[in-house]
């Protein structure tokens, strides 16, 4: 080992050696020959780390899509030592960066070295989840070809289909469904990919996944209509209604919350107006006798309060604790709410 491998360079207090400095500055300046020489001549690549991240050469090479340099690195006799390396602040392995870039070419270079295709990041994501979340169809298909299960779960039990649905990647959703992805699989909150699409407001994905009835319920106490009601845009709620969904169904938590309660919690004036247009009882209560106006008052949302009151919400309706919305406003010591509610008393 040469003297430069021992000298510590005080470059922002992070770079550990002159070799590190030369390699990563060379990489940043696209000096391929200089970087190739360091990769070939260094006895070990351990200790070469990028500023702040602690990433090794193989991580940064893949992150920057430097395919020629990756070929050089993989020709080293100790190349296998770096394939699954996660000793960095991000706890990412090289395959994670490849999946983040969606580079099938990079993946093809790594595959002969048997990378762990199921290796997880600190956040519990494996390569198929990262690639699916970015819509990289070819990369996902390549992982599947090499034995990755299509319904591989992350730490929250999300599958590739959850990620594709949450980002509205229609073509990827279609490919996953063709390959047999399960639409009924639920995450830790009991949500199926359909729910992921609803929560993120992606009506195209909702329309596609809604065709698969086993994904309609999940294990959440809330139904599709409840999640949709909480969105600012009421288009998904309206579409679900047109498919025959019952707007008046209550959740299964025992709280007997309705779509109107969730629309109020979500501060969705559009959803509230749509529900009322369809004949929804504005004074419907939950299991504790609270109406949407009770909730809006607790949330101190004047805009929603106005919408509810202007459409007949009762200011004096008492819940099971004997409190009406006006009482709640007084207990909150919010004079503006009191004045507003008294206007409709």
Secondary structure, DSSP 8 states (H G I E B T S, - for coil): --GGGT----STTT---HHHHHHHHHHHTT-HHHHHHHHHH-S--TT---TTT---HHHHHHHTT-HHHHHHHHTSTTGGGTTT---STT---HHHHHHHHT-HHHHHHHHTT---TT---TTS--HHHHHHHTT-HHHHHHHHHTT--TT---TT---HHHHHHHTT-HHHHHHHHHTT--SS---TTS--HHHHHHHTT-HHHHHHHTT-GGGSSTTSSS-HHHHHHTSSS-HHHHHHHHTT--TT---SSSS---HHHHHHHTT-HHHHHHHHHTT--TT---TTS--HHHHHHHTT-HHHHHHHHHTT--TT---TTS--HHHHHHHTT-HHHHHHHHTT-
